[in-house]
Amino acid sequence: MDYNLIATIVTTALMVAAAALGAKYRRLKGKAEKLRDLVDDLVRAWEDDALTAEEAESLARRAKALLEPEEGLP
């Protein structure tokens, strides 16, 4: 088998894998950032020893949104 053909096949497979994994990485990174923001807000609410109804509702809504699957994903 010709080495140029093998190199072409491997390069193509790596390009496809990089595209697929790159999209998954960006989605995962976005979820991680949302989780970090949620935890930061939760810690701030905990530290001031006063959890208002609005804070609780906002935290619950954001946590629920974080757990819901994103649109257009299998």
PDB file with SEQRES, HELIX, SHEET and CRYST1 records, atoms N, CA, C and O in Angstrom:
SEQRES   1 A   74  MET ASP TYR ASN LEU ILE ALA THR ILE VAL THR THR ALA          
SEQRES   2 A   74  LEU MET VAL ALA ALA ALA ALA LEU GLY ALA LYS TYR ARG          
SEQRES   3 A   74  ARG LEU LYS GLY LYS ALA GLU LYS LEU ARG ASP LEU VAL          
SEQRES   4 A   74  ASP ASP LEU VAL ARG ALA TRP GLU ASP ASP ALA LEU THR          
SEQRES   5 A   74  ALA GLU GLU ALA GLU SER LEU ALA ARG ARG ALA LYS ALA          
SEQRES   6 A   74  LEU LEU GLU PRO GLU GLU GLY LEU PRO                          
HELIX    1 AA1 TYR A    3  GLU A   47  1                                  45    
HELIX    2 AA2 ALA A   53  LEU A   67  1                                  15    
CRYST1    1.000    1.000    1.000  90.00  90.00  90.00 P 1           1          
ATOM      1  N   MET A   1       0.850  -1.175   0.000  1.00  0.00           N  
ATOM      2  CA  MET A   1       0.000   0.000   0.000  1.00  0.00           C  
ATOM      3  C   MET A   1       0.897   1.239   0.000  1.00  0.00           C  
ATOM      4  O   MET A   1       1.956   1.254   0.628  1.00  0.00           O  
ATOM      5  N   ASP A   2       0.478   2.224  -0.677  1.00  0.00           N  
ATOM      6  CA  ASP A   2       1.233   3.462  -0.828  1.00  0.00           C  
ATOM      7  C   ASP A   2       1.140   4.312   0.444  1.00  0.00           C  
ATOM      8  O   ASP A   2       0.060   4.463   1.013  1.00  0.00           O  
ATOM      9  N   TYR A   3       2.266   4.860   0.885  1.00  0.00           N  
ATOM     10  CA  TYR A   3       2.287   5.667   2.106  1.00  0.00           C  
ATOM     11  C   TYR A   3       1.507   6.972   1.955  1.00  0.00           C  
ATOM     12  O   TYR A   3       0.969   7.487   2.935  1.00  0.00           O  
ATOM     13  N   ASN A   4       1.442   7.502   0.758  1.00  0.00           N  
ATOM     14  CA  ASN A   4       0.656   8.720   0.539  1.00  0.00           C  
ATOM     15  C   ASN A   4      -0.832   8.456   0.763  1.00  0.00           C  
ATOM     16  O   ASN A   4      -1.534   9.298   1.323  1.00  0.00           O  
ATOM     17  N   LEU A   5      -1.307   7.308   0.334  1.00  0.00           N  
ATOM     18  CA  LEU A   5      -2.708   6.951   0.536  1.00  0.00           C  
ATOM     19  C   LEU A   5      -3.001   6.779   2.026  1.00  0.00           C  
ATOM     20  O   LEU A   5      -4.028   7.245   2.520  1.00  0.00           O  
ATOM     21  N   ILE A   6      -2.101   6.113   2.733  1.00  0.00           N  
ATOM     22  CA  ILE A   6      -2.278   5.926   4.177  1.00  0.00           C  
ATOM     23  C   ILE A   6      -2.289   7.273   4.891  1.00  0.00           C  
ATOM     24  O   ILE A   6      -3.117   7.507   5.771  1.00  0.00           O  
ATOM     25  N   ALA A   7      -1.375   8.152   4.516  1.00  0.00           N  
ATOM     26  CA  ALA A   7      -1.309   9.476   5.130  1.00  0.00           C  
ATOM     27  C   ALA A   7      -2.582  10.270   4.863  1.00  0.00           C  
ATOM     28  O   ALA A   7      -3.073  10.970   5.749  1.00  0.00           O  
ATOM     29  N   THR A   8      -3.116  10.169   3.663  1.00  0.00           N  
ATOM     30  CA  THR A   8      -4.355  10.868   3.311  1.00  0.00           C  
ATOM     31  C   THR A   8      -5.523  10.349   4.133  1.00  0.00           C  
ATOM     32  O   THR A   8      -6.322  11.133   4.645  1.00  0.00           O  
ATOM     33  N   ILE A   9      -5.627   9.038   4.261  1.00  0.00           N  
ATOM     34  CA  ILE A   9      -6.722   8.435   5.032  1.00  0.00           C  
ATOM     35  C   ILE A   9      -6.626   8.835   6.504  1.00  0.00           C  
ATOM     36  O   ILE A   9      -7.630   9.205   7.112  1.00  0.00           O  
ATOM     37  N   VAL A  10      -5.432   8.764   7.076  1.00  0.00           N  
ATOM     38  CA  VAL A  10      -5.248   9.116   8.486  1.00  0.00           C  
ATOM     39  C   VAL A  10      -5.532  10.595   8.710  1.00  0.00           C  
ATOM     40  O   VAL A  10      -6.176  10.961   9.693  1.00  0.00           O  
ATOM     41  N   THR A  11      -5.062  11.438   7.816  1.00  0.00           N  
ATOM     42  CA  THR A  11      -5.303  12.880   7.938  1.00  0.00           C  
ATOM     43  C   THR A  11      -6.790  13.197   7.873  1.00  0.00           C  
ATOM     44  O   THR A  11      -7.289  14.007   8.654  1.00  0.00           O  
ATOM     45  N   THR A  12      -7.489  12.568   6.956  1.00  0.00           N  
ATOM     46  CA  THR A  12      -8.929  12.780   6.833  1.00  0.00           C  
ATOM     47  C   THR A  12      -9.655  12.325   8.095  1.00  0.00           C  
ATOM     48  O   THR A  12     -10.546  13.022   8.579  1.00  0.00           O  
ATOM     49  N   ALA A  13      -9.289  11.181   8.623  1.00  0.00           N  
ATOM     50  CA  ALA A  13      -9.921  10.677   9.842  1.00  0.00           C  
ATOM     51  C   ALA A  13      -9.656  11.621  11.013  1.00  0.00           C  
ATOM     52  O   ALA A  13     -10.549  11.867  11.823  1.00  0.00           O  
ATOM     53  N   LEU A  14      -8.450  12.144  11.106  1.00  0.00           N  
ATOM     54  CA  LEU A  14      -8.128  13.081  12.185  1.00  0.00           C  
ATOM     55  C   LEU A  14      -8.890  14.395  12.048  1.00  0.00           C  
ATOM     56  O   LEU A  14      -9.292  14.985  13.050  1.00  0.00           O  
ATOM     57  N   MET A  15      -9.090  14.856  10.819  1.00  0.00           N  
ATOM     58  CA  MET A  15      -9.853  16.085  10.607  1.00  0.00           C  
ATOM     59  C   MET A  15     -11.305  15.909  11.041  1.00  0.00           C  
ATOM     60  O   MET A  15     -11.878  16.787  11.686  1.00  0.00           O  
ATOM     61  N   VAL A  16     -11.887  14.787  10.689  1.00  0.00           N  
ATOM     62  CA  VAL A  16     -13.278  14.510  11.073  1.00  0.00           C  
ATOM     63  C   VAL A  16     -13.388  14.402  12.592  1.00  0.00           C  
ATOM     64  O   VAL A  16     -14.315  14.954  13.185  1.00  0.00           O  
ATOM     65  N   ALA A  17     -12.460  13.704  13.222  1.00  0.00           N  
ATOM     66  CA  ALA A  17     -12.478  13.549  14.678  1.00  0.00           C  
ATOM     67  C   ALA A  17     -12.290  14.893  15.366  1.00  0.00           C  
ATOM     68  O   ALA A  17     -12.960  15.175  16.360  1.00  0.00           O  
ATOM     69  N   ALA A  18     -11.394  15.722  14.857  1.00  0.00           N  
ATOM     70  CA  ALA A  18     -11.154  17.034  15.464  1.00  0.00           C  
ATOM     71  C   ALA A  18     -12.387  17.917  15.374  1.00  0.00           C  
ATOM     72  O   ALA A  18     -12.704  18.638  16.320  1.00  0.00           O  
ATOM     73  N   ALA A  19     -13.080  17.868  14.257  1.00  0.00           N  
ATOM     74  CA  ALA A  19     -14.293  18.675  14.103  1.00  0.00           C  
ATOM     75  C   ALA A  19     -15.375  18.219  15.073  1.00  0.00           C  
ATOM     76  O   ALA A  19     -16.018  19.048  15.718  1.00  0.00           O  
ATOM     77  N   ALA A  20     -15.577  16.929  15.181  1.00  0.00           N  
ATOM     78  CA  ALA A  20     -16.618  16.398  16.072  1.00  0.00           C  
ATOM     79  C   ALA A  20     -16.270  16.653  17.537  1.00  0.00           C  
ATOM     80  O   ALA A  20     -17.120  17.088  18.315  1.00  0.00           O  
ATOM     81  N   LEU A  21     -15.047  16.388  17.902  1.00  0.00           N  
ATOM     82  CA  LEU A  21     -14.650  16.567  19.297  1.00  0.00           C  
ATOM     83  C   LEU A  21     -14.546  18.041  19.674  1.00  0.00           C  
ATOM     84  O   LEU A  21     -14.772  18.400  20.829  1.00  0.00           O  
ATOM     85  N   GLY A  22     -14.208  18.888  18.721  1.00  0.00           N  
ATOM     86  CA  GLY A  22     -14.143  20.320  18.994  1.00  0.00           C  
ATOM     87  C   GLY A  22     -15.504  20.889  19.366  1.00  0.00           C  
ATOM     88  O   GLY A  22     -15.612  21.698  20.287  1.00  0.00           O  
ATOM     89  N   ALA A  23     -16.533  20.471  18.658  1.00  0.00           N  
ATOM     90  CA  ALA A  23     -17.892  20.932  18.953  1.00  0.00           C  
ATOM     91  C   ALA A  23     -18.330  20.445  20.333  1.00  0.00           C  
ATOM     92  O   ALA A  23     -18.943  21.195  21.093  1.00  0.00           O  
ATOM     93  N   LYS A  24     -18.017  19.197  20.653  1.00  0.00           N  
ATOM     94  CA  LYS A  24     -18.384  18.667  21.966  1.00  0.00           C  
ATOM     95  C   LYS A  24     -17.628  19.401  23.069  1.00  0.00           C  
ATOM     96  O   LYS A  24     -18.189  19.671  24.131  1.00  0.00           O  
ATOM     97  N   TYR A  25     -16.360  19.725  22.824  1.00  0.00           N  
ATOM     98  CA  TYR A  25     -15.562  20.446  23.803  1.00  0.00           C  
ATOM     99  C   TYR A  25     -16.161  21.820  24.077  1.00  0.00           C  
ATOM    100  O   TYR A  25     -16.250  22.234  25.233  1.00  0.00           O  
ATOM    101  N   ARG A  26     -16.572  22.531  23.031  1.00  0.00           N  
ATOM    102  CA  ARG A  26     -17.146  23.865  23.228  1.00  0.00           C  
ATOM    103  C   ARG A  26     -18.433  23.784  24.035  1.00  0.00           C  
ATOM    104  O   ARG A  26     -18.666  24.623  24.906  1.00  0.00           O  
ATOM    105  N   ARG A  27     -19.280  22.779  23.758  1.00  0.00           N  
ATOM    106  CA  ARG A  27     -20.523  22.630  24.532  1.00  0.00           C  
ATOM    107  C   ARG A  27     -20.208  22.315  25.991  1.00  0.00           C  
ATOM    108  O   ARG A  27     -20.825  22.877  26.896  1.00  0.00           O  
ATOM    109  N   LEU A  28     -19.262  21.428  26.218  1.00  0.00           N  
ATOM    110  CA  LEU A  28     -18.885  21.064  27.577  1.00  0.00           C  
ATOM    111  C   LEU A  28     -18.279  22.249  28.316  1.00  0.00           C  
ATOM    112  O   LEU A  28     -18.557  22.454  29.498  1.00  0.00           O  
ATOM    113  N   LYS A  29     -17.462  23.022  27.636  1.00  0.00           N  
ATOM    114  CA  LYS A  29     -16.851  24.195  28.250  1.00  0.00           C  
ATOM    115  C   LYS A  29     -17.924  25.214  28.632  1.00  0.00           C  
ATOM    116  O   LYS A  29     -17.848  25.822  29.700  1.00  0.00           O  
ATOM    117  N   GLY A  30     -18.911  25.401  27.774  1.00  0.00           N  
ATOM    118  CA  GLY A  30     -20.010  26.321  28.082  1.00  0.00           C  
ATOM    119  C   GLY A  30     -20.783  25.871  29.307  1.00  0.00           C  
ATOM    120  O   GLY A  30     -21.119  26.684  30.168  1.00  0.00           O  
ATOM    121  N   LYS A  31     -21.068  24.565  29.390  1.00  0.00           N  
ATOM    122  CA  LYS A  31     -21.773  24.032  30.566  1.00  0.00           C  
ATOM    123  C   LYS A  31     -20.936  24.215  31.822  1.00  0.00           C  
ATOM    124  O   LYS A  31     -21.474  24.560  32.874  1.00  0.00           O  
ATOM    125  N   ALA A  32     -19.628  23.991  31.731  1.00  0.00           N  
ATOM    126  CA  ALA A  32     -18.743  24.147  32.890  1.00  0.00           C  
ATOM    127  C   ALA A  32     -18.717  25.597  33.359  1.00  0.00           C  
ATOM    128  O   ALA A  32     -18.705  25.851  34.564  1.00  0.00           O  
ATOM    129  N   GLU A  33     -18.708  26.549  32.434  1.00  0.00           N  
ATOM    130  CA  GLU A  33     -18.728  27.958  32.809  1.00  0.00           C  
ATOM    131  C   GLU A  33     -20.042  28.322  33.491  1.00  0.00           C  
ATOM    132  O   GLU A  33     -20.045  29.065  34.472  1.00  0.00           O  
ATOM    133  N   LYS A  34     -21.151  27.808  32.983  1.00  0.00           N  
ATOM    134  CA  LYS A  34     -22.443  28.069  33.620  1.00  0.00           C  
ATOM    135  C   LYS A  34     -22.488  27.472  35.025  1.00  0.00           C  
ATOM    136  O   LYS A  34     -23.019  28.088  35.949  1.00  0.00           O  
ATOM    137  N   LEU A  35     -21.934  26.276  35.181  1.00  0.00           N  
ATOM    138  CA  LEU A  35     -21.887  25.631  36.489  1.00  0.00           C  
ATOM    139  C   LEU A  35     -21.030  26.440  37.453  1.00  0.00           C  
ATOM    140  O   LEU A  35     -21.409  26.633  38.608  1.00  0.00           O  
ATOM    141  N   ARG A  36     -19.878  26.914  36.986  1.00  0.00           N  
ATOM    142  CA  ARG A  36     -19.004  27.734  37.830  1.00  0.00           C  
ATOM    143  C   ARG A  36     -19.728  29.000  38.298  1.00  0.00           C  
ATOM    144  O   ARG A  36     -19.644  29.364  39.471  1.00  0.00           O  
ATOM    145  N   ASP A  37     -20.439  29.672  37.386  1.00  0.00           N  
ATOM    146  CA  ASP A  37     -21.185  30.876  37.752  1.00  0.00           C  
ATOM    147  C   ASP A  37     -22.286  30.559  38.757  1.00  0.00           C  
ATOM    148  O   ASP A  37     -22.517  31.322  39.695  1.00  0.00           O  
ATOM    149  N   LEU A  38     -22.952  29.449  38.560  1.00  0.00           N  
ATOM    150  CA  LEU A  38     -24.011  29.039  39.480  1.00  0.00           C  
ATOM    151  C   LEU A  38     -23.448  28.768  40.879  1.00  0.00           C  
ATOM    152  O   LEU A  38     -24.027  29.194  41.878  1.00  0.00           O  
ATOM    153  N   VAL A  39     -22.331  28.065  40.944  1.00  0.00           N  
ATOM    154  CA  VAL A  39     -21.714  27.765  42.238  1.00  0.00           C  
ATOM    155  C   VAL A  39     -21.225  29.049  42.901  1.00  0.00           C  
ATOM    156  O   VAL A  39     -21.366  29.202  44.114  1.00  0.00           O  
ATOM    157  N   ASP A  40     -20.650  29.976  42.131  1.00  0.00           N  
ATOM    158  CA  ASP A  40     -20.218  31.257  42.699  1.00  0.00           C  
ATOM    159  C   ASP A  40     -21.399  32.009  43.319  1.00  0.00           C  
ATOM    160  O   ASP A  40     -21.289  32.538  44.425  1.00  0.00           O  
ATOM    161  N   ASP A  41     -22.522  32.054  42.608  1.00  0.00           N  
ATOM    162  CA  ASP A  41     -23.706  32.730  43.137  1.00  0.00           C  
ATOM    163  C   ASP A  41     -24.256  32.010  44.366  1.00  0.00           C  
ATOM    164  O   ASP A  41     -24.721  32.652  45.308  1.00  0.00           O  
ATOM    165  N   LEU A  42     -24.203  30.695  44.358  1.00  0.00           N  
ATOM    166  CA  LEU A  42     -24.666  29.919  45.503  1.00  0.00           C  
ATOM    167  C   LEU A  42     -23.797  30.193  46.732  1.00  0.00           C  
ATOM    168  O   LEU A  42     -24.317  30.334  47.839  1.00  0.00           O  
ATOM    169  N   VAL A  43     -22.496  30.269  46.544  1.00  0.00           N  
ATOM    170  CA  VAL A  43     -21.584  30.567  47.653  1.00  0.00           C  
ATOM    171  C   VAL A  43     -21.838  31.973  48.179  1.00  0.00           C  
ATOM    172  O   VAL A  43     -21.866  32.174  49.393  1.00  0.00           O  
ATOM    173  N   ARG A  44     -22.024  32.951  47.294  1.00  0.00           N  
ATOM    174  CA  ARG A  44     -22.316  34.316  47.741  1.00  0.00           C  
ATOM    175  C   ARG A  44     -23.615  34.365  48.540  1.00  0.00           C  
ATOM    176  O   ARG A  44     -23.687  35.049  49.561  1.00  0.00           O  
ATOM    177  N   ALA A  45     -24.631  33.652  48.090  1.00  0.00           N  
ATOM    178  CA  ALA A  45     -25.908  33.629  48.810  1.00  0.00           C  
ATOM    179  C   ALA A  45     -25.739  32.948  50.170  1.00  0.00           C  
ATOM    180  O   ALA A  45     -26.358  33.360  51.151  1.00  0.00           O  
ATOM    181  N   TRP A  46     -24.914  31.922  50.229  1.00  0.00           N  
ATOM    182  CA  TRP A  46     -24.676  31.200  51.475  1.00  0.00           C  
ATOM    183  C   TRP A  46     -23.907  32.072  52.473  1.00  0.00           C  
ATOM    184  O   TRP A  46     -24.216  32.075  53.664  1.00  0.00           O  
ATOM    185  N   GLU A  47     -22.915  32.805  51.987  1.00  0.00           N  
ATOM    186  CA  GLU A  47     -22.059  33.585  52.870  1.00  0.00           C  
ATOM    187  C   GLU A  47     -22.770  34.770  53.503  1.00  0.00           C  
ATOM    188  O   GLU A  47     -22.424  35.155  54.620  1.00  0.00           O  
ATOM    189  N   ASP A  48     -23.743  35.356  52.838  1.00  0.00           N  
ATOM    190  CA  ASP A  48     -24.423  36.509  53.443  1.00  0.00           C  
ATOM    191  C   ASP A  48     -25.546  36.093  54.393  1.00  0.00           C  
ATOM    192  O   ASP A  48     -26.226  36.946  54.964  1.00  0.00           O  
ATOM    193  N   ASP A  49     -25.739  34.784  54.561  1.00  0.00           N  
ATOM    194  CA  ASP A  49     -26.712  34.231  55.523  1.00  0.00           C  
ATOM    195  C   ASP A  49     -28.134  34.726  55.313  1.00  0.00           C  
ATOM    196  O   ASP A  49     -28.944  34.698  56.240  1.00  0.00           O  
ATOM    197  N   ALA A  50     -28.441  35.175  54.113  1.00  0.00           N  
ATOM    198  CA  ALA A  50     -29.797  35.615  53.826  1.00  0.00           C  
ATOM    199  C   ALA A  50     -30.148  35.214  52.399  1.00  0.00           C  
ATOM    200  O   ALA A  50     -29.734  35.861  51.438  1.00  0.00           O  
ATOM    201  N   LEU A  51     -30.904  34.155  52.281  1.00  0.00           N  
ATOM    202  CA  LEU A  51     -31.312  33.679  50.963  1.00  0.00           C  
ATOM    203  C   LEU A  51     -32.729  34.176  50.706  1.00  0.00           C  
ATOM    204  O   LEU A  51     -33.690  33.693  51.305  1.00  0.00           O  
ATOM    205  N   THR A  52     -32.844  35.140  49.812  1.00  0.00           N  
ATOM    206  CA  THR A  52     -34.158  35.686  49.504  1.00  0.00           C  
ATOM    207  C   THR A  52     -34.899  34.738  48.560  1.00  0.00           C  
ATOM    208  O   THR A  52     -34.306  33.849  47.949  1.00  0.00           O  
ATOM    209  N   ALA A  53     -36.181  34.950  48.463  1.00  0.00           N  
ATOM    210  CA  ALA A  53     -36.993  34.121  47.569  1.00  0.00           C  
ATOM    211  C   ALA A  53     -36.555  34.304  46.120  1.00  0.00           C  
ATOM    212  O   ALA A  53     -36.555  33.351  45.340  1.00  0.00           O  
ATOM    213  N   GLU A  54     -36.183  35.527  45.763  1.00  0.00           N  
ATOM    214  CA  GLU A  54     -35.736  35.792  44.400  1.00  0.00           C  
ATOM    215  C   GLU A  54     -34.422  35.060  44.107  1.00  0.00           C  
ATOM    216  O   GLU A  54     -34.247  34.494  43.028  1.00  0.00           O  
ATOM    217  N   GLU A  55     -33.500  35.076  45.077  1.00  0.00           N  
ATOM    218  CA  GLU A  55     -32.233  34.358  44.894  1.00  0.00           C  
ATOM    219  C   GLU A  55     -32.468  32.865  44.754  1.00  0.00           C  
ATOM    220  O   GLU A  55     -31.883  32.216  43.888  1.00  0.00           O  
ATOM    221  N   ALA A  56     -33.316  32.328  45.598  1.00  0.00           N  
ATOM    222  CA  ALA A  56     -33.602  30.893  45.551  1.00  0.00           C  
ATOM    223  C   ALA A  56     -34.238  30.511  44.226  1.00  0.00           C  
ATOM    224  O   ALA A  56     -33.886  29.493  43.630  1.00  0.00           O  
ATOM    225  N   GLU A  57     -35.177  31.329  43.768  1.00  0.00           N  
ATOM    226  CA  GLU A  57     -35.843  31.048  42.494  1.00  0.00           C  
ATOM    227  C   GLU A  57     -34.854  31.135  41.336  1.00  0.00           C  
ATOM    228  O   GLU A  57     -34.880  30.299  40.433  1.00  0.00           O  
ATOM    229  N   SER A  58     -33.989  32.138  41.359  1.00  0.00           N  
ATOM    230  CA  SER A  58     -32.993  32.302  40.305  1.00  0.00           C  
ATOM    231  C   SER A  58     -32.019  31.129  40.294  1.00  0.00           C  
ATOM    232  O   SER A  58     -31.707  30.598  39.228  1.00  0.00           O  
ATOM    233  N   LEU A  59     -31.540  30.720  41.451  1.00  0.00           N  
ATOM    234  CA  LEU A  59     -30.613  29.595  41.534  1.00  0.00           C  
ATOM    235  C   LEU A  59     -31.270  28.304  41.047  1.00  0.00           C  
ATOM    236  O   LEU A  59     -30.657  27.528  40.315  1.00  0.00           O  
ATOM    237  N   ALA A  60     -32.500  28.084  41.450  1.00  0.00           N  
ATOM    238  CA  ALA A  60     -33.211  26.875  41.039  1.00  0.00           C  
ATOM    239  C   ALA A  60     -33.451  26.866  39.537  1.00  0.00           C  
ATOM    240  O   ALA A  60     -33.282  25.835  38.887  1.00  0.00           O  
ATOM    241  N   ARG A  61     -33.842  28.005  38.985  1.00  0.00           N  
ATOM    242  CA  ARG A  61     -34.105  28.100  37.551  1.00  0.00           C  
ATOM    243  C   ARG A  61     -32.820  27.852  36.746  1.00  0.00           C  
ATOM    244  O   ARG A  61     -32.841  27.148  35.737  1.00  0.00           O  
ATOM    245  N   ARG A  62     -31.711  28.433  37.198  1.00  0.00           N  
ATOM    246  CA  ARG A  62     -30.442  28.258  36.493  1.00  0.00           C  
ATOM    247  C   ARG A  62     -29.934  26.822  36.612  1.00  0.00           C  
ATOM    248  O   ARG A  62     -29.373  26.284  35.657  1.00  0.00           O  
ATOM    249  N   ALA A  63     -30.124  26.204  37.768  1.00  0.00           N  
ATOM    250  CA  ALA A  63     -29.697  24.810  37.938  1.00  0.00           C  
ATOM    251  C   ALA A  63     -30.527  23.895  37.037  1.00  0.00           C  
ATOM    252  O   ALA A  63     -29.994  22.967  36.428  1.00  0.00           O  
ATOM    253  N   LYS A  64     -31.821  24.158  36.956  1.00  0.00           N  
ATOM    254  CA  LYS A  64     -32.687  23.346  36.100  1.00  0.00           C  
ATOM    255  C   LYS A  64     -32.303  23.520  34.631  1.00  0.00           C  
ATOM    256  O   LYS A  64     -32.283  22.548  33.876  1.00  0.00           O  
ATOM    257  N   ALA A  65     -31.999  24.751  34.225  1.00  0.00           N  
ATOM    258  CA  ALA A  65     -31.594  25.012  32.845  1.00  0.00           C  
ATOM    259  C   ALA A  65     -30.268  24.331  32.524  1.00  0.00           C  
ATOM    260  O   ALA A  65     -30.043  23.895  31.394  1.00  0.00           O  
ATOM    261  N   LEU A  66     -29.400  24.243  33.518  1.00  0.00           N  
ATOM    262  CA  LEU A  66     -28.108  23.592  33.316  1.00  0.00           C  
ATOM    263  C   LEU A  66     -28.267  22.097  33.075  1.00  0.00           C  
ATOM    264  O   LEU A  66     -27.493  21.499  32.326  1.00  0.00           O  
ATOM    265  N   LEU A  67     -29.261  21.497  33.703  1.00  0.00           N  
ATOM    266  CA  LEU A  67     -29.476  20.060  33.572  1.00  0.00           C  
ATOM    267  C   LEU A  67     -30.259  19.666  32.332  1.00  0.00           C  
ATOM    268  O   LEU A  67     -30.214  18.509  31.914  1.00  0.00           O  
ATOM    269  N   GLU A  68     -30.980  20.620  31.733  1.00  0.00           N  
ATOM    270  CA  GLU A  68     -31.760  20.307  30.543  1.00  0.00           C  
ATOM    271  C   GLU A  68     -30.835  20.139  29.341  1.00  0.00           C  
ATOM    272  O   GLU A  68     -29.844  20.856  29.213  1.00  0.00           O  
ATOM    273  N   PRO A  69     -31.158  19.194  28.463  1.00  0.00           N  
ATOM    274  CA  PRO A  69     -30.324  19.020  27.262  1.00  0.00           C  
ATOM    275  C   PRO A  69     -30.461  20.235  26.339  1.00  0.00           C  
ATOM    276  O   PRO A  69     -31.507  20.883  26.290  1.00  0.00           O  
ATOM    277  N   GLU A  70     -29.396  20.522  25.621  1.00  0.00           N  
ATOM    278  CA  GLU A  70     -29.410  21.647  24.693  1.00  0.00           C  
ATOM    279  C   GLU A  70     -30.182  21.270  23.439  1.00  0.00           C  
ATOM    280  O   GLU A  70     -30.256  20.100  23.064  1.00  0.00           O  
ATOM    281  N   GLU A  71     -30.753  22.280  22.801  1.00  0.00           N  
ATOM    282  CA  GLU A  71     -31.524  22.048  21.581  1.00  0.00           C  
ATOM    283  C   GLU A  71     -30.601  21.624  20.452  1.00  0.00           C  
ATOM    284  O   GLU A  71     -29.465  22.090  20.356  1.00  0.00           O  
ATOM    285  N   GLY A  72     -31.081  20.763  19.624  1.00  0.00           N  
ATOM    286  CA  GLY A  72     -30.330  20.319  18.461  1.00  0.00           C  
ATOM    287  C   GLY A  72     -29.304  19.242  18.740  1.00  0.00           C  
ATOM    288  O   GLY A  72     -28.530  18.873  17.857  1.00  0.00           O  
ATOM    289  N   LEU A  73     -29.292  18.741  19.950  1.00  0.00           N  
ATOM    290  CA  LEU A  73     -28.341  17.684  20.306  1.00  0.00           C  
ATOM    291  C   LEU A  73     -29.064  16.361  20.419  1.00  0.00           C  
ATOM    292  O   LEU A  73     -30.226  16.330  20.824  1.00  0.00           O  
ATOM    293  N   PRO A  74     -28.416  15.280  20.076  1.00  0.00           N  
ATOM    294  CA  PRO A  74     -29.074  13.965  20.192  1.00  0.00           C  
ATOM    295  C   PRO A  74     -29.229  13.547  21.629  1.00  0.00           C  
ATOM    296  O   PRO A  74     -29.760  12.471  21.905  1.00  0.00           O  
TER     297      PRO A  74                                                      
END                                                                             
